[in-house]
Amino acid sequence: MVTDVMTSEHSPPARGATRRPTRTYRVRREQVAGWLFVLPALLIYAVFVLVPLLLTVGYSFVRWNGIGPMTWVGLKNYQTVLEVPDLIGTVFNAFWLVVWFSAIPVALGLIVAQVIHRVAMGPLGAVARTVLFLPQVIPLVAAGIIWGWLLSLTGLVNELLRAIGLGPFTRAWLGDFDTALSAVGIIGVWVLLGFCTVLLLTGMSKIDEALYESARIDGAGWLSEFVAVTVPLLRYEIGVCLTVTMIAALAAFDIVYVATGGGPGNATAVPGIQIYVLAFSQRQIGLASALAVLLMALVIVVILPVQRLSRENP
């Protein structure tokens, strides 16, 4: 009996008992190593995104000119944004740009991508993709300057209208109260169409051709194939396009600033332009911060449903 006790006391531990601590140690070491690799990016993100975001939220509750002492005003800055027509009007202008920057490029991108996918997948398709995507790599400031020249009173667009006998329709497209915002929208269509087309074309290339063959056997035409097969299977790509283009519309600044500067009057003023003017021209940091926070909330409210719908199974 004594021998049994001594044997049990000095017997080696079970195989699982020796491996479990070692395995747990390895997992923890890998987790620590992973966090160490991520830490530099997290620090940069915190310094340049999270800290400014928190400061902006804090500034939105004070009246401050950027130099002197701050005065706590609570929600008064938000109330001002919602009550002043020139400020809340920029939000409506941004939603109008959503139609041009988002709805039109995605709709046209679907059509153009379908044509390229069905008709020109060879060298011609590569050239078409390159030409369409080229505006995406051009700096937006340069795009605004170029279109400013094209849409001026003596620009190429008006010269072409005069050449075909439509001289009475010429105008300073970016300087007219009735057409300025839509003209900025056309610039957005030109810039974002290539991005949407290339992304949607990539999604189309992943669709199994057997699905189209089955649709044809059932008697579906090209339009029925497009509606019943292509569009549902591009749900995720369409969601990405809508997300990127909606953010570009709601947070638009560079194109609008270069092309019109928010004018004429406030016809093309968008939240980005108004935040810049309030903060750096009028020195109303608190009011600019309140508008920025409302813009961020607006972007989240608009984008979240799109993200949710794009992830649902068709």
C-alpha positions, 0 to 999 in steps of 0.5 A: 500500500505504501508502495502504491502511494509512493508510485502515485506521488512520483508517477508522471502526469498525464499526457493531456496535463502536460500539453494543455499549459503549453498550448495555452501559453502558445495561444497567449503568446500569439495573441500578444504578438498579434496585438504588438503588430497591430499596436502601431496602427492603433496608436496612429488611428487613435491619435489622428482619428479618435482623439480629433473626433472626441475633441470635435464632439467636445467643441460642439458644446462650447462657443470658441473662436479658436484662441480665447476662452471657451464658453459652455453653451450646451446644445445651442450650437446644434439648435442653431444648425437646425434653425438657420436656413443657410446651415440646414440647407447645406444638408439638403444640397448634400442629399441632392448630390447623393442622387448624382454621386451615388444613384446615377453612377451605380445605375449607369455602372450596372449598364456599362459593366453588363455591356462590357461583360457581354460584348467586350471582354477582350482587349477592347474591354480592357481599354474601356475599363482603363478609360472609365477608371482614369477619372478615379486616379486624377486628383479631385482638385484637378478634376474640379479645375478642368470641369470649371474650364469646360463648363464656363461661359466660353468653355468647350461645352458651350462652344459645342452647343453653339456649334450645333445651333443651341446657342440660346441654351448656353450659360455659365453652368457653374455660375447659374443658381438653377444649374450650379448644383447639378453641374457639380453633380455631373462632375461627380458622375464623371469621377465615380462612374469608373469606380462603380463600373470596374467593381461591378464588372469584377462581381459579374466575372464571378457569377457562374455561367450555368445560372445564365444558361438555366435562365435561358432554358427557362425562356428568360431574355437578356433583361430578365437575366439581368434583373433576376440573376445579375443584380441579386448576385451583385448585392454586395458589390452594389452595397460597396458602391452605394456606401463609397459614393454616398459618403463621397456625396455627403462629405463632398468638399474638394470638387465643390470648393475648387469648382464653385467655392459653394456659390453662387450664393449658397447654391452649391454650399454643402456641409464640408464647405460650410464647416470650413467657412465656419471654422477658418473664416468666421472662427466659430469653432463650436458651430462648425464642430456641431455641424461636423458631428451632425454630418457624421451622424447623418452619414452613419444613419444613411450608410448602416441600412445600405450595409445591412441590406447588402449583407442579406442573402438574396 
